[in-house]
Amino acid sequence: MAAIEASELVDRGVLRFLTAGSVDDGKSTLIGRLLYDTKAILADQLAAIERTSQRRGQTLDLSLLTDGLVAEREQGITIDVAYRYFATAVRKFIIADAPGHTQYTRNMVTAASTAQLAILLVDARHGVVTQTRRHAVLAHLVGIPHLVVAVNKMDLVDYRPDAFASIVDEFLDFAARSGISDVRFVPISALEGDMVVERGGNLPWYEGPTLLQILETADVSNALVDAPFRFPVQYVARPNGINRRGYMGRIESGSIAVGDEVCLLPTGLCTRVSAIRTFHGDHASAGLHSAITLELGDEIDVSRGDMLVSAAKPPAISRMLEASLCWLDAAPLDTNRKYVLRHTTREVRARVDRIDHLWNVASQQCEPAPPTLRMNDIGRVALSLAQPVFADRYADNQVTGSFIVIDEVTNNTVAAGLIE
């Protein structure tokens, strides 16, 4: 297996990455190749896909490792997001294999919301197509910091460098128009294994790193560690009849220590942290993503949906939001009715007051506002809320800067929003 130098063998933690692209670009095969060449497949899994491949008269079909639904195996497509896990000497990986069909774009948005890097596959024969652009824009929109364009199926264009170069030029032109900056390119053959884990012998003209080397060395430093403290309250606990109440939740940004001053939103009352409790006992401090129970120095009324925040740097409190909205439902947006907006642990009724413009993924241009948004449309909207939420810009905090919209009749999630 291709590996980075021994001097670089340090634990780089966990990388969550997404594979996306158009239909039949080879996303599932690529993930299968990563798992197969890093020896992350169990013997019984390998035997099962060998039997299935032989029954179909095929060579080893690595896409079967991720296409788990019956409909996926029958049609040879990905419908739902498939998650897989593997590790190398320096890093652990969580892979989300997103579907390529347009009607399943909302599944891709779900996977992208937690990814730190996106691998965008492009078929070397077809170049950059509309769905490629759509997935790239969505990855950029939800704030994925790193984008890797893997030009796949190089074996079907005789591994020609000019085929790779033309796709690089085409994508860079599109990226410049879309405001996408951090992009890396790698030519691969997921079927044959060239430049995925091993370098192979068919791409001697490419001198850059393999795809795995890019994944192993990607910088995933978390800006939220140093961001202002945000603690959405999930549950109010009063254990064993103790008079002191505890407020349970997860730290979504920043850190907290006993004695720190915090403010409660929406009331604006300020107090100090008197204790930090976890399953393993009391602590003097807690960091990002810690699941904790906070006790406060003063008796104040705290409920689920409230938020404890840094007294020095609180978020904005607003009943009006401007956001980029990705519509996910088959039924179009109805601007004459109200929906439920869920922001962290808080739910409020909301209405879309206006649509400012529509983002055309194909042309990378803003278009005049349509009367409504339909499935997979991305628009800039203004919303009014029945009660305030406590929001940061999505660019500053992906948790407190995002929300989902729910149809209160069907309970379906109909849209995802990013606060501008």
NUKOLTOR-281157 format. One record per residue (C-alpha): residue number from 0; residue in three letters; y, x negated, z. Coordinates in steps of 0.1 Angstrom, whole numbers, padded with zeros to 4 digits. Example, Ala and Ser with C-alpha at 12.3 -4.5 7.8 and 13.67 -1.06 7.14 Angstrom:
BEGIN
[0,ALA,[-0045,-0123,0078]]
[1,SER,[-0011,-0137,0071]]
! end
This chain:
BEGIN
[0,MET,[0000,0000,0000]]
[1,ALA,[0035,-0013,-0008]]
[2,ALA,[0052,-0021,0024]]
[3,ILE,[0085,-0035,0035]]
[4,GLU,[0087,-0071,0048]]
[5,ALA,[0070,-0078,0082]]
[6,SER,[0104,-0089,0096]]
[7,GLU,[0117,-0054,0090]]
[8,LEU,[0088,-0037,0109]]
[9,VAL,[0109,-0017,0134]]
[10,ASP,[0105,0019,0144]]
[11,ARG,[0130,0039,0124]]
[12,GLY,[0121,0072,0140]]
[13,VAL,[0115,0104,0120]]
[14,LEU,[0128,0113,0086]]
[15,ARG,[0127,0149,0075]]
[16,PHE,[0129,0151,0037]]
[17,LEU,[0128,0178,0010]]
[18,THR,[0113,0177,-0024]]
[19,ALA,[0130,0201,-0049]]
[20,GLY,[0134,0205,-0086]]
[21,SER,[0125,0228,-0115]]
[22,VAL,[0091,0244,-0122]]
[23,ASP,[0063,0220,-0130]]
[24,ASP,[0083,0188,-0124]]
[25,GLY,[0054,0176,-0102]]
[26,LYS,[0067,0181,-0066]]
[27,SER,[0033,0190,-0051]]
[28,THR,[0016,0162,-0070]]
[29,LEU,[0042,0137,-0057]]
[30,ILE,[0036,0148,-0021]]
[31,GLY,[-0001,0146,-0027]]
[32,ARG,[0003,0111,-0041]]
[33,LEU,[0023,0100,-0010]]
[34,LEU,[-0003,0114,0013]]
[35,TYR,[-0032,0099,-0007]]
[36,ASP,[-0018,0064,-0012]]
[37,THR,[-0007,0061,0025]]
[38,LYS,[-0042,0071,0036]]
[39,ALA,[-0029,0103,0053]]
[40,ILE,[-0056,0126,0040]]
[41,LEU,[-0086,0135,0061]]
[42,ALA,[-0120,0130,0046]]
[43,ASP,[-0129,0167,0045]]
[44,GLN,[-0095,0175,0029]]
[45,LEU,[-0102,0149,0002]]
[46,ALA,[-0137,0162,-0004]]
[47,ALA,[-0124,0198,-0007]]
[48,ILE,[-0098,0190,-0034]]
[49,GLU,[-0124,0168,-0052]]
[50,ARG,[-0147,0198,-0054]]
[51,THR,[-0120,0221,-0066]]
[52,SER,[-0108,0196,-0092]]
[53,GLN,[-0143,0191,-0105]]
[54,ARG,[-0149,0229,-0107]]
[55,ARG,[-0118,0231,-0129]]
[56,GLY,[-0129,0202,-0151]]
[57,GLN,[-0099,0181,-0139]]
[58,THR,[-0094,0147,-0125]]
[59,LEU,[-0083,0146,-0088]]
[60,ASP,[-0056,0173,-0085]]
[61,LEU,[-0034,0160,-0056]]
[62,SER,[-0011,0191,-0058]]
[63,LEU,[-0039,0211,-0040]]
[64,LEU,[-0029,0193,-0008]]
[65,THR,[0003,0213,-0006]]
[66,ASP,[-0002,0245,-0025]]
[67,GLY,[-0020,0264,0002]]
[68,LEU,[-0015,0300,-0008]]
[69,VAL,[-0041,0316,-0030]]
[70,ALA,[-0014,0327,-0055]]
[71,GLU,[-0002,0291,-0056]]
[72,ARG,[-0036,0277,-0064]]
[73,GLU,[-0043,0303,-0090]]
[74,GLN,[-0010,0299,-0108]]
[75,GLY,[-0004,0262,-0101]]
[76,ILE,[0030,0268,-0087]]
[77,THR,[0047,0265,-0053]]
[78,ILE,[0059,0298,-0038]]
[79,ASP,[0064,0292,-0001]]
[80,VAL,[0078,0260,0016]]
[81,ALA,[0049,0238,0025]]
[82,TYR,[0053,0213,0053]]
[83,ARG,[0032,0181,0055]]
[84,TYR,[0033,0150,0078]]
[85,PHE,[0025,0114,0074]]
[86,ALA,[0035,0080,0089]]
[87,THR,[0037,0044,0079]]
[88,ALA,[0041,0013,0100]]
[89,VAL,[0079,0018,0104]]
[90,ARG,[0086,0056,0102]]
[91,LYS,[0072,0091,0106]]
[92,PHE,[0079,0117,0079]]
[93,ILE,[0081,0154,0078]]
[94,ILE,[0079,0167,0042]]
[95,ALA,[0091,0201,0030]]
[96,ASP,[0078,0210,-0005]]
[97,ALA,[0102,0236,-0019]]
[98,PRO,[0094,0260,-0047]]
[99,GLY,[0110,0255,-0081]]
[100,HIS,[0112,0290,-0095]]
[101,THR,[0146,0306,-0094]]
[102,GLN,[0135,0336,-0075]]
[103,TYR,[0123,0314,-0046]]
[104,THR,[0156,0295,-0043]]
[105,ARG,[0162,0310,-0009]]
[106,ASN,[0130,0293,0003]]
[107,MET,[0145,0260,-0008]]
[108,VAL,[0177,0267,0012]]
[109,THR,[0156,0273,0043]]
[110,ALA,[0139,0239,0039]]
[111,ALA,[0171,0222,0031]]
[112,SER,[0188,0233,0063]]
[113,THR,[0170,0208,0084]]
[114,ALA,[0164,0180,0059]]
[115,GLN,[0181,0145,0062]]
[116,LEU,[0172,0135,0026]]
[117,ALA,[0163,0153,-0006]]
[118,ILE,[0141,0141,-0034]]
[119,LEU,[0151,0159,-0066]]
[120,LEU,[0124,0156,-0092]]
[121,VAL,[0133,0155,-0129]]
[122,ASP,[0108,0158,-0157]]
[123,ALA,[0114,0127,-0179]]
[124,ARG,[0107,0148,-0210]]
[125,HIS,[0132,0176,-0202]]
[126,GLY,[0160,0158,-0184]]
[127,VAL,[0185,0176,-0161]]
[128,VAL,[0180,0214,-0164]]
[129,THR,[0199,0243,-0147]]
[130,GLN,[0175,0245,-0117]]
[131,THR,[0179,0208,-0112]]
[132,ARG,[0216,0213,-0109]]
[133,ARG,[0212,0243,-0087]]
[134,HIS,[0190,0224,-0062]]
[135,ALA,[0213,0194,-0062]]
[136,VAL,[0244,0216,-0055]]
[137,LEU,[0225,0235,-0027]]
[138,ALA,[0214,0202,-0012]]
[139,HIS,[0250,0190,-0013]]
[140,LEU,[0263,0223,0000]]
[141,VAL,[0241,0223,0031]]
[142,GLY,[0251,0187,0039]]
[143,ILE,[0220,0167,0031]]
[144,PRO,[0235,0131,0033]]
[145,HIS,[0211,0114,0009]]
[146,LEU,[0198,0124,-0025]]
[147,VAL,[0171,0106,-0044]]
[148,VAL,[0165,0115,-0081]]
[149,ALA,[0129,0108,-0089]]
[150,VAL,[0124,0108,-0127]]
[151,ASN,[0088,0119,-0129]]
[152,LYS,[0062,0119,-0156]]
[153,MET,[0073,0086,-0170]]
[154,ASP,[0037,0083,-0183]]
[155,LEU,[0044,0111,-0208]]
[156,VAL,[0074,0092,-0223]]
[157,ASP,[0055,0059,-0226]]
[158,TYR,[0074,0045,-0196]]
[159,ARG,[0105,0040,-0218]]
[160,PRO,[0135,0026,-0200]]
[161,ASP,[0159,0044,-0223]]
[162,ALA,[0144,0078,-0213]]
[163,PHE,[0151,0069,-0176]]
[164,ALA,[0186,0056,-0184]]
[165,SER,[0197,0087,-0203]]
[166,ILE,[0187,0109,-0173]]
[167,VAL,[0206,0086,-0149]]
[168,ASP,[0237,0089,-0171]]
[169,GLU,[0234,0127,-0174]]
[170,PHE,[0229,0132,-0137]]
[171,LEU,[0258,0109,-0127]]
[172,ASP,[0281,0128,-0150]]
[173,PHE,[0271,0161,-0134]]
[174,ALA,[0273,0146,-0099]]
[175,ALA,[0308,0134,-0104]]
[176,ARG,[0319,0169,-0114]]
[177,SER,[0301,0184,-0084]]
[178,GLY,[0314,0159,-0058]]
[179,ILE,[0280,0144,-0051]]
[180,SER,[0283,0107,-0042]]
[181,ASP,[0252,0093,-0024]]
[182,VAL,[0225,0093,-0052]]
[183,ARG,[0197,0068,-0059]]
[184,PHE,[0174,0069,-0089]]
[185,VAL,[0138,0058,-0093]]
[186,PRO,[0113,0062,-0122]]
[187,ILE,[0079,0074,-0112]]
[188,SER,[0046,0088,-0123]]
[189,ALA,[0032,0109,-0095]]
[190,LEU,[0000,0115,-0115]]
[191,GLU,[-0007,0078,-0120]]
[192,GLY,[0010,0065,-0088]]
[193,ASP,[0036,0042,-0104]]
[194,MET,[0066,0035,-0082]]
[195,VAL,[0056,0061,-0055]]
[196,VAL,[0038,0039,-0029]]
[197,GLU,[0025,0011,-0051]]
[198,ARG,[0047,-0004,-0078]]
[199,GLY,[0019,-0001,-0104]]
[200,GLY,[0019,-0021,-0137]]
[201,ASN,[0037,0002,-0161]]
[202,LEU,[0073,-0001,-0151]]
[203,PRO,[0080,-0039,-0150]]
[204,TRP,[0116,-0033,-0162]]
[205,TYR,[0125,-0014,-0130]]
[206,GLU,[0135,-0039,-0103]]
[207,GLY,[0145,-0015,-0076]]
[208,PRO,[0125,-0003,-0046]]
[209,THR,[0096,0022,-0048]]
[210,LEU,[0101,0057,-0036]]
[211,LEU,[0083,0050,-0003]]
[212,GLN,[0105,0020,0003]]
[213,ILE,[0136,0042,-0001]]
[214,LEU,[0122,0067,0024]]
[215,GLU,[0113,0040,0049]]
[216,THR,[0148,0024,0049]]
[217,ALA,[0171,0055,0045]]
[218,ASP,[0198,0055,0072]]
[219,VAL,[0195,0087,0092]]
[220,SER,[0220,0079,0120]]
[221,ASN,[0230,0112,0136]]
[222,ALA,[0268,0118,0139]]
[223,LEU,[0261,0147,0163]]
[224,VAL,[0252,0122,0190]]
[225,ASP,[0289,0113,0194]]
[226,ALA,[0302,0148,0185]]
[227,PRO,[0318,0171,0212]]
[228,PHE,[0294,0189,0235]]
[229,ARG,[0280,0222,0223]]
[230,PHE,[0255,0242,0243]]
[231,PRO,[0247,0278,0231]]
[232,VAL,[0232,0297,0260]]
[233,GLN,[0198,0311,0252]]
[234,TYR,[0187,0326,0286]]
[235,VAL,[0200,0330,0321]]
[236,ALA,[0174,0320,0347]]
[237,ARG,[0173,0326,0384]]
[238,PRO,[0140,0309,0395]]
[239,ASN,[0121,0318,0426]]
[240,GLY,[0148,0340,0440]]
[241,ILE,[0173,0311,0443]]
[242,ASN,[0209,0323,0444]]
[243,ARG,[0221,0296,0420]]
[244,ARG,[0217,0307,0384]]
[245,GLY,[0207,0283,0356]]
[246,TYR,[0217,0285,0320]]
[247,MET,[0190,0275,0295]]
[248,GLY,[0194,0262,0260]]
[249,ARG,[0194,0232,0238]]
[250,ILE,[0222,0206,0233]]
[251,GLU,[0233,0210,0197]]
[252,SER,[0258,0182,0197]]
[253,GLY,[0271,0155,0221]]
[254,SER,[0258,0149,0256]]
[255,ILE,[0263,0161,0292]]
[256,ALA,[0262,0146,0326]]
[257,VAL,[0265,0159,0361]]
[258,GLY,[0301,0162,0371]]
[259,ASP,[0314,0167,0335]]
[260,GLU,[0339,0194,0329]]
[261,VAL,[0328,0222,0306]]
[262,CYS,[0344,0254,0294]]
[263,LEU,[0327,0287,0289]]
[264,LEU,[0334,0306,0257]]
[265,PRO,[0346,0333,0250]]
[266,THR,[0363,0336,0284]]
[267,GLY,[0378,0301,0284]]
[268,LEU,[0369,0295,0321]]
[269,CYS,[0363,0259,0330]]
[270,THR,[0340,0244,0356]]
[271,ARG,[0319,0213,0362]]
[272,VAL,[0281,0207,0358]]
[273,SER,[0265,0205,0392]]
[274,ALA,[0229,0200,0381]]
[275,ILE,[0208,0193,0349]]
[276,ARG,[0172,0204,0352]]
[277,THR,[0142,0200,0328]]
[278,PHE,[0105,0207,0329]]
[279,HIS,[0101,0172,0342]]
[280,GLY,[0127,0174,0370]]
[281,ASP,[0163,0168,0376]]
[282,HIS,[0184,0144,0356]]
[283,ALA,[0218,0128,0358]]
[284,SER,[0225,0133,0321]]
[285,ALA,[0210,0147,0289]]
[286,GLY,[0215,0139,0252]]
[287,LEU,[0214,0155,0218]]
[288,HIS,[0187,0182,0213]]
[289,SER,[0176,0181,0249]]
[290,ALA,[0162,0215,0261]]
[291,ILE,[0177,0218,0296]]
[292,THR,[0189,0242,0323]]
[293,LEU,[0225,0237,0334]]
[294,GLU,[0238,0247,0368]]
[295,LEU,[0275,0251,0373]]
[296,GLY,[0298,0244,0402]]
[297,ASP,[0314,0278,0401]]
[298,GLU,[0299,0313,0400]]
[299,ILE,[0310,0326,0366]]
[300,ASP,[0296,0353,0344]]
[301,VAL,[0275,0337,0317]]
[302,SER,[0253,0356,0292]]
[303,ARG,[0231,0348,0262]]
[304,GLY,[0254,0343,0232]]
[305,ASP,[0280,0325,0252]]
[306,MET,[0286,0288,0247]]
[307,LEU,[0293,0259,0271]]
[308,VAL,[0315,0233,0254]]
[309,SER,[0334,0202,0260]]
[310,ALA,[0366,0210,0279]]
[311,ALA,[0385,0183,0260]]
[312,LYS,[0373,0193,0225]]
[313,PRO,[0364,0230,0222]]
[314,PRO,[0355,0247,0189]]
[315,ALA,[0377,0273,0173]]
[316,ILE,[0374,0308,0186]]
[317,SER,[0378,0332,0157]]
[318,ARG,[0371,0368,0144]]
[319,MET,[0378,0357,0109]]
[320,LEU,[0357,0332,0089]]
[321,GLU,[0360,0316,0055]]
[322,ALA,[0327,0303,0043]]
[323,SER,[0305,0294,0014]]
[324,LEU,[0278,0322,0012]]
[325,CYS,[0245,0319,-0005]]
[326,TRP,[0231,0354,-0012]]
[327,LEU,[0193,0355,-0006]]
[328,ASP,[0184,0392,-0009]]
[329,ALA,[0172,0412,-0040]]
[330,ALA,[0197,0439,-0030]]
[331,PRO,[0233,0427,-0038]]
[332,LEU,[0261,0423,-0013]]
[333,ASP,[0277,0456,-0004]]
[334,THR,[0313,0449,0007]]
[335,ASN,[0317,0485,0020]]
[336,ARG,[0292,0481,0048]]
[337,LYS,[0286,0460,0078]]
[338,TYR,[0260,0434,0085]]
[339,VAL,[0248,0414,0115]]
[340,LEU,[0260,0378,0116]]
[341,ARG,[0240,0355,0137]]
[342,HIS,[0258,0323,0148]]
[343,THR,[0237,0300,0171]]
[344,THR,[0225,0325,0198]]
[345,ARG,[0253,0350,0193]]
[346,GLU,[0251,0381,0171]]
[347,VAL,[0281,0401,0160]]
[348,ARG,[0287,0428,0134]]
[349,ALA,[0305,0415,0103]]
[350,ARG,[0319,0426,0070]]
[351,VAL,[0328,0406,0039]]
[352,ASP,[0364,0414,0033]]
[353,ARG,[0368,0396,0000]]
[354,ILE,[0351,0372,-0025]]
[355,ASP,[0374,0344,-0035]]
[356,HIS,[0354,0329,-0063]]
[357,LEU,[0318,0323,-0076]]
[358,TRP,[0303,0289,-0080]]
[359,ASN,[0286,0285,-0114]]
[360,VAL,[0258,0261,-0109]]
[361,ALA,[0252,0256,-0146]]
[362,SER,[0288,0246,-0154]]
[363,GLN,[0298,0232,-0119]]
[364,GLN,[0329,0254,-0121]]
[365,CYS,[0345,0280,-0099]]
[366,GLU,[0346,0314,-0117]]
[367,PRO,[0368,0344,-0109]]
[368,ALA,[0355,0365,-0080]]
[369,PRO,[0329,0391,-0090]]
[370,PRO,[0327,0425,-0074]]
[371,THR,[0295,0415,-0055]]
[372,LEU,[0271,0386,-0049]]
[373,ARG,[0235,0388,-0063]]
[374,MET,[0204,0369,-0054]]
[375,ASN,[0210,0331,-0055]]
[376,ASP,[0247,0335,-0061]]
[377,ILE,[0270,0311,-0042]]
[378,GLY,[0305,0324,-0034]]
[379,ARG,[0334,0316,-0013]]
[380,VAL,[0341,0346,0010]]
[381,ALA,[0362,0358,0039]]
[382,LEU,[0345,0377,0067]]
[383,SER,[0359,0397,0096]]
[384,LEU,[0339,0400,0128]]
[385,ALA,[0337,0426,0155]]
[386,GLN,[0337,0399,0182]]
[387,PRO,[0347,0362,0180]]
[388,VAL,[0324,0333,0174]]
[389,PHE,[0329,0297,0184]]
[390,ALA,[0327,0277,0152]]
[391,ASP,[0331,0242,0139]]
[392,ARG,[0333,0232,0103]]
[393,TYR,[0299,0228,0087]]
[394,ALA,[0309,0193,0077]]
[395,ASP,[0313,0184,0114]]
[396,ASN,[0284,0203,0129]]
[397,GLN,[0256,0218,0110]]
[398,VAL,[0245,0241,0138]]
[399,THR,[0278,0256,0150]]
[400,GLY,[0291,0254,0114]]
[401,SER,[0265,0277,0099]]
[402,PHE,[0253,0313,0102]]
[403,ILE,[0229,0338,0087]]
[404,VAL,[0236,0374,0077]]
[405,ILE,[0211,0401,0085]]
[406,ASP,[0207,0436,0072]]
[407,GLU,[0207,0457,0103]]
[408,VAL,[0187,0484,0086]]
[409,THR,[0158,0463,0072]]
[410,ASN,[0162,0433,0095]]
[411,ASN,[0160,0411,0065]]
[412,THR,[0179,0378,0063]]
[413,VAL,[0202,0385,0033]]
[414,ALA,[0225,0354,0032]]
[415,ALA,[0232,0320,0047]]
[416,GLY,[0267,0308,0053]]
[417,LEU,[0285,0275,0058]]
[418,ILE,[0318,0276,0075]]
[419,GLU,[0347,0260,0057]]
! end
